[in-house]
């Protein structure tokens, strides 16, 4: 599974936690939505995580969690980055 499949719509994306359950509580096991960092880790685990983080860094994003959680960040920007990086 790729991140673009996991973050298939804005309802599947979150800020402030790696993942949340259907009630909006932070979780690892019953997640229905993920921040970009959480989605990358969920899809790629340790195997490709550093490589993908390097791709993101090459896009000029030094801190992915801060970028994802920025108040002005919109799902469309996350989706565009994920599509551009083919992750």
LUMDO-19086 format. One record per residue (C-alpha): x, y, z; residue in one letter. Coordinates in steps of 0.05 Angstrom, whole numbers, padded with zeros to 5 digits, always signed. Each point is the difference from the previous one (the first is absolute). Layout:
N
XYZa ...
***
This chain:
87
+00000+00000+00000x +00024+00070-00017x -00012+00063+00041x -00044+00027-00055x -00046-00060+00010x -00002+00008+00075x -00012+00076-00003x -00054-00008-00053x -00040+00060+00024x +00001+00057+00050x -00038-00042+00051x +00059-00049+00001x +00050+00055+00018x +00014+00031+00068x +00044+00050+00036x +00031-00002+00069x +00006-00076+00007x +00029-00056-00043x -00068-00033-00004x -00070+00004+00029x -00059-00048+00009x -00071+00014-00022x -00014+00040+00063x +00061+00045-00014x +00043-00029+00055x +00074-00012-00011x +00011-00074-00015x +00047-00049-00032x -00045-00060-00008x -00069+00025-00021x +00021+00057-00045x -00047+00028-00053x +00042+00062-00016x +00074+00017+00001x +00046+00060-00004x +00049-00004-00058x +00056-00026+00045x -00045-00053+00030x -00025-00020-00069x +00071-00008-00026x +00020-00042+00060x -00064-00041-00005x +00011-00015-00074x +00075-00008-00001x +00022-00016+00071x +00075+00002+00012x +00019-00029-00067x -00011+00061-00045x -00016+00054+00051x +00070+00033-00001x +00001+00001-00076x -00069+00033-00003x +00020+00051+00053x +00060+00017-00044x -00046+00011-00060x -00042+00047+00043x +00061+00037+00025x +00021+00010-00073x -00066+00035-00010x +00022+00053+00050x -00039-00028+00059x +00047-00005+00060x -00051-00022+00052x -00057-00042-00028x -00041+00001+00064x +00003+00076+00005x -00017+00006-00074x -00060-00047+00006x -00025+00034+00064x +00008+00072-00024x -00067+00036+00012x -00003+00021-00073x +00014-00070-00028x -00056-00028-00043x -00011-00072-00020x +00008+00019-00073x +00072+00020+00014x +00014-00067+00034x -00032-00037-00058x +00040+00038-00051x +00065-00015+00036x -00017-00074+00006x -00018-00004-00074x +00062+00038-00022x +00045-00047+00041x -00040-00062-00021x -00004-00027+00070x 
***
